[in-house]
Amino acid sequence: MSSRQPQPPQEHQQQYQQYQEYQQESYGQDSYAWPPQQQTYPPYYETYDPYAEPSTPSSPGTPVRATGPEPEPEPEPEPDDPGYTLPAVPESSWAVDNRRGKLLGRGVLGCLLLVQAGLSLRLRGTAFQDEALYIASGHYELNNLLHGTKLPVDFAGYFSGHPKLYPVLAAAVDSYFGLTGVRVLSLLFMLAATGLLYAVTRRLFNLRAALGAAALFSVLQSTTVLGNFATYDAAAIFLLALSMYAVVRTDRMRSAAVLLAAPPAALAFAVKYASGLYLPTLVLLAVVTAHRHRGVKTLSRGVFLGAGIGALLGAGYLLSGPLGGISSTTTNRAQGADSAMKLLEHSAEWGGLVFLAALVGSVAYALRGRMGEMPWIEGETAGRVRRAGLGVVLTGTALLAPAYQIHLHTEVSLYKHVGFGLLFAAPMAGLGMARLVGPHFRHPQLGIMVYVLALVFGMVQAQKAYSFPDSSPMVAYLRTVAHVDKKGFYLAEEQEVPAYYLRDVTGWNQWQNTYFMDYRGKDGKQHTGPDAFEQAVRDGRFDVIVMHGSVTPATYEAVKKGLKGNTHYRLAAVFPFTTSSGQNAYRIWVKR
């Protein structure tokens, strides 16, 4: 080990000399056993502060350690670029657009569709008047198309839809699978409509809102009833849902792509003329859902869609000829006697809960585009004006059918038409459910409560609406005992039902309804209205009379007057039945 003492740097020589003098003055050179030249000094450190005042040692010989500035750490090398980047995080885990999220959503949707199918299939009954009318007329229309057979009446003159569309399809299915097969066809239409509604809402908002919309729509009274009802309402709803999906699906494409929504929209109107009430909604939806960065170009989507629908309808009208049913059943429908308050109460009863949920969703969406689970993506949503416009268009559509029927003062088919508007309001209702549940499923009990209430209301209301007379005993009696054939003339309340079931042994024109009749009696006088029925019964005009009095009470009373003391007829059979309106019975009078 070397005895050489470390020396301070050159620039610190003066300070080091002062330090030596201080040591000599404090302790003296002779007080130490070692020579001064061999005196040891504290070792020099790089942390030595030459400008610091030396402190007095606590005892002789205690070395003084100098301090100095810490050396700056060497900069760490920058890390290499990562081999991957994390994807953008969506609003919530239920909105993840990946394979797992899709499978989860489709699985829940499948369960909802199973519930919807079960609710519809639990309804039972023989053919309703409208079902019998459309299927029976479809057989005549089908024979006309295939074999050129003359139609018994001009069905296009009073049908609320083109008679060569849904009636022909229903008749073709009925030929192989009967009434049950036609009702299953309606169920498939309604299930498909629910699936399309799910897809529309998922694209507009997210997975949670889509499941909420499908859940609420699937248990509505109108959805449940139309899912087991052989009329063209289910087909029209499916076509409107398909058109709405095409509108939303093409929101980021070129404006001309929205023309894909025109054929199903025009076909929906042709299938059921009342669907035309919702065509303006589709046009407005095409504008509101267009990509927000297009500016004024979004208006072109509405122009394209409106022009496309108009062109298709015009071409169809020219090819099909006059359609008197448009005026008599839709545009110039006869006024009724139902009060506005009654119609409002029933509309609220059949769709008020879903409409309220849609209002909640519309207001919440207008105020805030996201629930706040991830506020840094707030800018990815549309502006407040566009959000408010979407809510007004979709939710406001639910008011169209009630408003139109209040204008007509009639409740006929209102329970079905309410479902058309709620198809468009359902996306906002689903969003309202999602907002009630809150971010991260904060309040799931609220969503469950809304769904359970809608389910219970829908089940009870559907069972009440799907309640009509059991005609099977009556039809069996007419076929086996009364022996109706192609030679007689028959009076029947809801004559479409026996005309449908007995079409193989009778013709359409052999059945007289109880709504209206002109008759020249044997007395030479011309009678009309209830008097015509009374006089025809007195003259023995009908071979069989089938009535229960629930549909046309005035005609029923006139017929009873004609039967009083009448020797032409005898009461042959009475078949009781029970509906939601109470107990009643088919009464069959046969000519002696």
C-alpha positions in Angstrom: 0.0 0.0 0.0 1.5 3.3 -1.0 2.2 6.0 1.7 1.6 8.8 -0.7 -1.2 11.0 0.3 -3.8 12.0 -2.2 -3.5 15.6 -3.4 -6.4 17.9 -4.2 -6.8 19.2 -7.7 -4.8 22.2 -8.9 -7.8 24.5 -8.8 -8.3 23.7 -5.1 -4.7 24.3 -3.9 -5.5 27.6 -2.1 -8.4 26.1 -0.1 -6.2 23.1 0.8 -3.4 25.4 2.1 -6.0 27.2 4.4 -7.0 23.8 5.7 -3.4 23.0 6.7 -3.0 26.3 8.5 -6.2 25.7 10.4 -4.9 22.3 11.6 -1.6 23.8 12.9 -3.4 26.6 14.8 -5.9 24.3 16.4 -3.7 21.4 17.6 -0.1 22.4 17.2 2.5 20.6 15.3 4.4 19.2 18.3 1.4 17.5 19.9 1.5 14.6 17.5 3.9 11.7 17.5 4.2 11.6 13.9 6.1 14.2 11.9 4.0 16.8 10.1 5.3 15.8 6.8 4.0 12.3 7.5 0.6 13.5 8.9 -2.3 11.8 7.4 -5.2 13.7 6.0 -8.7 12.7 5.2 -8.9 11.1 1.8 -10.2 13.2 -1.0 -13.6 12.3 -2.4 -15.1 13.5 -5.6 -18.0 14.8 -3.4 -15.7 17.2 -1.6 -17.1 20.7 -1.5 -14.2 23.1 -1.4 -16.4 26.1 -0.5 -18.0 24.5 2.5 -16.9 25.9 6.0 -14.9 23.2 7.9 -16.6 22.1 11.1 -14.7 21.8 14.4 -14.0 18.1 15.1 -15.4 16.7 18.3 -12.1 15.3 19.2 -8.5 15.6 18.1 -7.6 13.5 15.2 -11.2 13.1 13.9 -11.0 13.5 10.2 -13.3 15.9 8.4 -15.1 14.4 5.4 -15.6 16.9 2.7 -18.9 16.8 0.6 -19.4 17.8 -3.0 -22.1 17.9 -5.7 -23.7 14.5 -6.7 -22.7 13.5 -10.2 -25.6 13.6 -12.7 -26.9 10.1 -13.6 -26.2 8.9 -17.0 -29.4 9.0 -19.2 -31.0 5.6 -19.7 -31.3 4.3 -23.2 -34.7 4.8 -24.8 -36.7 1.5 -25.1 -37.3 0.0 -28.5 -40.8 0.5 -30.1 -43.3 -2.1 -28.8 -44.2 -4.9 -31.1 -47.9 -4.3 -30.7 -50.4 -1.6 -29.7 -53.5 -2.0 -27.6 -56.8 -1.5 -29.4 -59.2 1.3 -28.6 -61.3 0.5 -25.6 -65.0 0.6 -26.3 -67.7 2.1 -24.0 -68.2 -1.0 -21.9 -67.5 -4.6 -21.9 -71.0 -5.3 -23.3 -70.2 -3.2 -26.3 -67.0 -5.0 -27.3 -67.3 -5.7 -31.0 -65.3 -8.9 -31.0 -66.1 -12.5 -31.5 -66.9 -13.0 -27.8 -69.2 -10.0 -27.7 -71.0 -11.1 -30.9 -71.5 -14.6 -29.5 -72.8 -13.3 -26.2 -75.3 -11.0 -27.9 -76.5 -13.6 -30.3 -76.9 -16.1 -27.5 -79.1 -13.7 -25.5 -81.0 -12.8 -28.7 -81.7 -16.4 -29.3 -83.2 -16.8 -25.8 -85.4 -13.7 -26.4 -86.6 -15.2 -29.7 -87.5 -18.4 -28.0 -89.5 -16.5 -25.4 -91.2 -14.6 -28.2 -92.1 -17.8 -30.1 -93.4 -19.4 -26.9 -95.7 -16.4 -26.2 -97.1 -16.5 -29.7 -97.6 -20.3 -29.9 -99.4 -20.5 -26.6 -102.4 -18.6 -28.2 -105.0 -21.0 -29.6 -108.1 -20.6 -31.7 -109.9 -21.3 -34.9 -109.7 -19.0 -37.8 -110.5 -15.3 -37.1 -112.6 -13.4 -39.6 -109.7 -11.5 -41.1 -107.6 -14.7 -41.4 -110.4 -16.6 -43.1 -110.9 -13.6 -45.5 -107.3 -13.3 -46.7 -106.6 -17.0 -47.0 -109.9 -17.8 -48.8 -109.4 -14.9 -51.2 -105.9 -16.0 -51.8 -107.1 -19.4 -53.1 -109.4 -17.6 -55.6 -106.5 -15.3 -56.6 -104.2 -18.2 -56.9 -106.6 -20.1 -59.2 -107.0 -17.0 -61.2 -103.2 -16.7 -61.7 -102.6 -20.4 -62.5 -105.8 -21.4 -64.3 -107.5 -18.1 -65.3 -110.5 -18.8 -63.2 -112.8 -15.8 -62.8 -112.7 -14.1 -59.5 -116.0 -14.2 -57.5 -115.6 -10.6 -56.5 -113.2 -7.7 -57.0 -111.1 -8.2 -53.8 -108.8 -5.3 -54.8 -111.9 -3.0 -54.5 -112.1 -3.3 -50.7 -108.9 -5.0 -49.5 -106.4 -2.9 -47.4 -103.5 -4.6 -49.2 -102.9 -5.9 -52.7 -104.8 -9.2 -53.0 -102.2 -10.8 -55.2 -99.4 -10.5 -52.7 -99.9 -11.8 -49.1 -103.2 -13.6 -49.8 -101.6 -15.7 -52.6 -98.6 -16.6 -50.4 -100.9 -17.5 -47.5 -103.1 -19.6 -49.8 -100.0 -21.5 -51.2 -98.9 -22.3 -47.6 -102.4 -23.2 -46.6 -102.7 -25.7 -49.4 -99.9 -27.8 -47.9 -99.8 -26.9 -44.2 -103.3 -25.5 -43.4 -104.1 -22.6 -41.1 -101.3 -23.6 -38.7 -98.7 -23.4 -41.4 -99.9 -19.8 -42.3 -99.7 -18.8 -38.7 -96.2 -20.2 -38.4 -95.3 -18.1 -41.5 -96.4 -15.0 -39.6 -94.3 -16.1 -36.6 -91.2 -16.4 -38.8 -91.9 -12.8 -40.1 -92.1 -11.4 -36.6 -89.0 -13.3 -35.4 -87.1 -11.9 -38.3 -88.4 -8.4 -37.6 -87.1 -8.7 -34.0 -83.7 -9.9 -35.3 -83.5 -7.0 -37.7 -84.4 -4.6 -34.9 -81.5 -6.0 -32.9 -79.1 -5.4 -35.7 -80.4 -1.9 -36.3 -80.1 -0.9 -32.7 -76.7 -2.4 -32.3 -75.4 -0.4 -35.2 -77.0 2.8 -34.0 -75.9 2.4 -30.3 -74.4 -0.7 -28.8 -75.0 -4.3 -27.8 -76.8 -3.5 -24.5 -79.3 -1.2 -26.2 -79.9 -3.7 -29.0 -80.7 -6.4 -26.5 -83.0 -4.1 -24.6 -84.8 -3.1 -27.8 -85.3 -6.7 -28.8 -86.4 -7.7 -25.4 -89.1 -5.0 -25.2 -90.4 -5.5 -28.7 -90.6 -9.3 -28.5 -93.1 -9.2 -25.6 -95.5 -6.5 -26.9 -99.1 -7.5 -27.3 -99.1 -6.7 -31.0 -95.9 -8.7 -31.5 -97.2 -11.7 -29.7 -100.6 -11.6 -31.4 -99.3 -11.0 -34.9 -96.8 -13.9 -34.4 -99.7 -16.3 -34.5 -102.1 -14.4 -36.8 -102.5 -15.2 -40.4 -102.9 -11.7 -41.8 -100.5 -9.5 -43.8 -99.6 -7.3 -40.7 -96.6 -9.6 -39.8 -95.3 -9.5 -43.4 -95.6 -5.7 -43.5 -93.7 -5.3 -40.2 -91.0 -7.5 -41.5 -90.6 -5.5 -44.7 -90.5 -2.2 -42.8 -87.8 -3.6 -40.4 -85.8 -4.8 -43.4 -86.0 -1.4 -45.0 -85.0 0.3 -41.8 -82.0 -2.1 -41.5 -80.9 -1.2 -45.1 -81.2 2.5 -44.3 -79.0 2.2 -41.2 -76.6 -0.3 -42.7 -75.7 2.0 -45.6 -75.1 5.1 -43.4 -71.4 5.4 -44.3 -71.8 4.3 -48.0 -72.4 6.5 -51.0 -75.8 8.2 -51.0 -77.1 6.0 -53.8 -76.6 2.9 -51.7 -79.7 3.8 -49.7 -81.8 2.8 -52.6 -81.4 -0.8 -51.3 -84.1 0.2 -48.7 -86.6 1.3 -51.4 -87.9 -2.2 -52.6 -88.8 -3.5 -49.1 -90.4 -0.2 -48.2 -92.5 -0.1 -51.4 -93.4 -3.7 -51.0 -94.5 -3.1 -47.4 -96.9 -0.5 -48.6 -98.3 -2.8 -51.3 -98.7 -5.6 -48.8 -100.6 -3.3 -46.3 -101.5 0.2 -47.4 -101.4 1.5 -43.8 -97.6 0.9 -43.9 -97.4 4.1 -46.0 -97.8 6.0 -42.8 -94.2 5.0 -41.9 -92.5 5.7 -45.2 -91.7 9.4 -44.3 -90.0 8.0 -41.2 -87.7 5.9 -43.3 -86.8 8.9 -45.5 -86.0 11.1 -42.4 -84.0 8.3 -40.9 -81.9 8.1 -44.0 -80.9 11.7 -43.5 -80.4 11.6 -39.7 -78.3 8.4 -39.8 -76.0 9.6 -42.6 -72.4 9.9 -41.5 -72.0 13.2 -39.7 -69.0 14.3 -41.7 -70.9 14.6 -45.0 -72.6 17.8 -44.2 -75.2 18.9 -46.7 -74.7 15.7 -48.7 -76.7 13.8 -46.1 -79.9 15.3 -47.6 -79.2 13.5 -50.8 -79.8 10.2 -49.0 -83.4 11.2 -48.2 -83.9 12.4 -51.8 -82.6 9.2 -53.3 -84.8 7.0 -51.0 -87.9 9.1 -51.4 -87.5 9.1 -55.2 -86.8 5.4 -55.3 -89.9 4.5 -53.2 -92.1 6.8 -55.3 -90.9 5.3 -58.6 -91.5 1.8 -57.5 -95.0 2.6 -56.2 -95.8 4.4 -59.4 -94.7 1.5 -61.5 -96.6 -0.9 -59.4 -99.8 1.1 -59.6 -99.6 1.3 -63.4 -99.1 -2.5 -63.6 -101.7 -3.5 -61.1 -104.5 -1.2 -62.2 -107.1 0.6 -60.0 -106.9 -0.3 -56.3 -110.1 0.9 -54.7 -109.1 -0.5 -51.4 -106.5 2.2 -50.9 -109.3 4.8 -50.6 -111.9 2.7 -48.8 -109.6 1.3 -46.2 -106.8 3.9 -45.8 -106.9 7.3 -47.3 -110.7 7.8 -47.1 -111.7 5.4 -44.4 -115.2 5.7 -42.9 -115.4 7.6 -39.6 -116.2 5.8 -36.4 -117.8 6.7 -33.1 -114.9 6.0 -30.7 -113.9 8.9 -28.5 -110.4 10.3 -28.5 -110.0 9.6 -24.8 -110.8 6.0 -25.3 -108.3 5.6 -28.0 -105.6 7.4 -26.0 -106.2 5.1 -23.0 -106.0 2.0 -25.1 -102.9 3.2 -26.9 -101.2 3.9 -23.6 -102.3 0.5 -22.3 -100.9 -1.4 -25.3 -97.7 0.5 -25.8 -97.3 3.1 -23.1 -94.5 1.4 -21.2 -92.3 1.0 -24.3 -93.1 4.5 -25.4 -92.0 5.9 -21.9 -88.8 3.9 -22.1 -88.2 5.4 -25.6 -88.8 8.9 -24.2 -86.2 8.3 -21.4 -83.7 7.1 -24.0 -84.3 10.0 -26.3 -83.8 12.6 -23.6 -80.8 10.9 -22.2 -79.2 10.5 -25.6 -79.8 14.1 -26.5 -78.2 15.3 -23.3 -75.3 13.0 -23.4 -74.1 10.7 -26.2 -72.3 8.3 -23.8 -73.1 7.0 -20.3 -69.7 8.2 -19.1 -68.0 4.8 -18.6 -65.2 6.1 -20.8 -65.6 9.9 -21.2 -62.6 10.2 -23.4 -64.6 8.8 -26.4 -67.3 11.4 -26.0 -66.2 13.1 -29.2 -66.8 10.0 -31.3 -70.6 10.4 -31.0 -72.8 12.6 -33.2 -73.6 16.2 -32.2 -76.5 17.1 -29.9 -78.7 18.3 -32.7 -78.3 15.0 -34.6 -78.9 13.0 -31.5 -82.0 14.9 -30.6 -83.2 14.5 -34.2 -82.8 10.8 -34.1 -84.8 10.5 -30.9 -87.6 12.7 -32.3 -87.9 10.7 -35.5 -87.9 7.3 -33.9 -89.9 8.0 -30.8 -92.3 10.3 -32.5 -93.2 7.6 -35.0 -95.0 5.6 -32.2 -97.6 8.4 -32.2 -98.6 8.2 -35.8 -101.1 5.3 -35.6 -102.9 6.5 -32.5 -103.1 10.0 -34.0 -104.5 8.8 -37.3 -107.1 6.6 -35.7 -108.1 9.4 -33.3 -108.7 11.4 -36.4 -110.9 8.6 -37.8 -112.6 8.0 -34.4 -112.2 4.3 -34.8 -110.5 1.6 -32.7 -110.5 -1.0 -35.4 -107.1 -2.7 -35.7 -105.5 -0.2 -33.3 -104.0 -3.0 -31.2 -102.1 -4.1 -34.2 -101.2 -0.7 -35.6 -99.6 0.3 -32.3 -96.9 -2.3 -33.0 -95.9 -0.7 -36.3 -94.9 2.6 -34.6 -93.2 0.8 -31.7 -91.0 -1.0 -34.1 -89.3 2.3 -34.8 -89.4 3.5 -31.2 -87.9 0.3 -29.9 -84.2 1.3 -30.5 -84.7 4.4 -28.3 -86.5 2.2 -25.7 -83.6 -0.2 -25.7 -81.2 2.8 -25.1 -83.5 4.0 -22.3 -83.2 0.6 -20.6 -79.4 0.7 -20.9 -79.3 4.2 -19.4 -81.6 3.1 -16.5 -79.2 0.2 -15.8 -76.3 2.7 -15.9 -72.6 2.3 -16.6 -71.0 -0.9 -15.5 -74.5 -2.5 -14.7 -74.9 -0.2 -11.7 -78.7 -0.8 -11.4 -79.5 -4.0 -13.2 -82.7 -4.4 -11.2 -84.3 -1.4 -13.1 -83.8 -3.1 -16.5 -85.2 -6.4 -15.2 -88.2 -4.6 -13.7 -89.0 -2.9 -17.0 -88.7 -6.1 -19.0 -90.9 -8.1 -16.5 -93.6 -5.4 -16.5 -93.6 -5.4 -20.3 -93.7 -9.2 -20.4 -96.7 -9.4 -17.9 -98.6 -6.7 -19.7 -98.0 -8.3 -23.1 -99.1 -11.8 -22.0 -102.3 -10.6 -20.4 -103.2 -8.2 -23.2 -102.4 -10.8 -25.9 -104.6 -13.4 -24.3 -107.4 -10.9 -24.2 -107.0 -9.8 -27.8 -106.6 -13.3 -29.2 -110.1 -14.3 -28.1 -112.7 -15.1 -30.7 -115.5 -17.6 -31.1 -114.6 -21.3 -31.5 -116.2 -22.0 -34.9 -115.2 -25.7 -35.2 -118.6 -27.2 -33.9 -120.5 -24.8 -36.1 -118.6 -25.6 -39.2 -118.8 -29.4 -38.5 -122.6 -29.1 -38.1 -122.9 -27.2 -41.4 -120.9 -29.8 -43.2 -122.4 -33.0 -41.8 -125.9 -32.1 -40.7 -127.1 -29.1 -42.6 -125.3 -30.4 -45.7 -124.5 -27.1 -47.3 -123.7 -27.4 -51.0 -123.1 -25.3 -54.1 -126.9 -24.7 -54.6 -127.9 -22.9 -51.5 -127.7 -19.3 -50.2 -126.6 -18.7 -46.7 -126.6 -15.9 -44.2 -123.8 -15.9 -41.6 -122.3 -13.4 -39.2 -118.6 -13.3 -40.1 -119.4 -15.2 -43.2 -115.7 -15.4 -44.1 -115.2 -18.1 -41.5 -117.6 -20.7 -42.9 -116.7 -19.6 -46.4 -113.1 -20.5 -45.8 -113.6 -23.8 -44.0 -116.3 -24.9 -46.5 -114.8 -23.6 -49.7 -114.6 -27.1 -51.1 -118.4 -27.5 -51.0 -119.6 -23.9 -51.4 -118.7 -20.8 -53.4 -117.8 -17.4 -52.1 -120.9 -15.7 -53.4 -123.2 -18.1 -51.7 -122.5 -16.5 -48.3 -124.2 -13.2 -47.4 -122.6 -11.1 -44.7 -124.6 -9.2 -42.1 -123.1 -5.7 -42.7 -125.1 -4.5 -45.7 -127.7 -5.9 -48.1 -130.1 -4.6 -50.8 -133.1 -6.8 -51.4 -136.3 -6.6 -53.4 -138.9 -8.5 -51.5 -141.7 -10.6 -52.7 -143.9 -7.7 -52.0 -142.2 -5.8 -54.8 -140.5 -3.2 -52.5 -136.8 -2.4 -52.5 -135.3 -2.8 -49.0 -131.9 -1.9 -47.7 -130.1 -2.1 -44.4 -131.6 -4.0 -41.4 -135.0 -3.9 -43.2 -133.6 -5.9 -46.1 -132.4 -8.7 -43.8 -135.8 -8.8 -42.0 -137.7 -9.0 -45.2 -135.4 -11.6 -46.8 -135.9 -13.8 -43.7 -139.6 -13.4 -43.9 -139.5 -14.5 -47.6 -137.3 -17.5 -46.8 -134.5 -16.3 -48.9 -131.7 -18.1 -47.0 -131.3 -21.9 -46.7 -129.2 -21.6 -43.5 -128.9 -18.7 -41.0 -125.8 -18.6 -38.6 -125.6 -15.8 -36.1 -124.5 -14.9 -32.6 -125.2 -11.2 -32.5 -121.8 -9.9 -31.3 -120.6 -8.3 -34.6 -123.8 -6.7 -36.0 -126.4 -6.4 -33.2 -128.7 -4.3 -35.4 -128.9 -7.0 -38.1 -129.3 -9.7 -35.4 -132.3 -8.0 -34.0 -133.8 -7.6 -37.5 -133.3 -11.3 -38.3 -135.0 -12.2 -35.0 -138.0 -10.1 -36.0 -138.1 -11.9 -39.3 -137.9 -15.3 -37.6 -140.7 -14.5 -35.2 -143.7 -16.6 -36.2 -141.9 -17.6 -39.4 -142.7 -21.1 -40.5 -139.9 -21.3 -43.0 -137.2 -21.9 -40.4 -136.5 -24.0 -37.3 -133.7 -23.5 -34.7 -131.6 -26.5 -35.5 -128.5 -26.1 -33.2 -126.9 -23.9 -30.5 -123.2 -24.0 -29.9 -122.0 -22.0 -26.9 -118.5 -20.3 -26.8 -116.6 -18.1 -24.4 -114.4 -15.1 -25.3 -112.9 -12.2 -23.4 -116.2 -10.4 -23.9 -118.2 -13.1 -22.1 -120.3 -16.1 -23.1 -122.3 -16.3 -26.2 -123.4 -19.0 -28.7 -123.8 -19.7 -32.4 -127.4 -20.2 -33.3 -128.2 -22.1 -36.5 -131.6 -21.9 -38.2 -132.2 -24.3 -41.1 -134.9 -23.9 -43.7 -137.6 -26.5 -43.4 
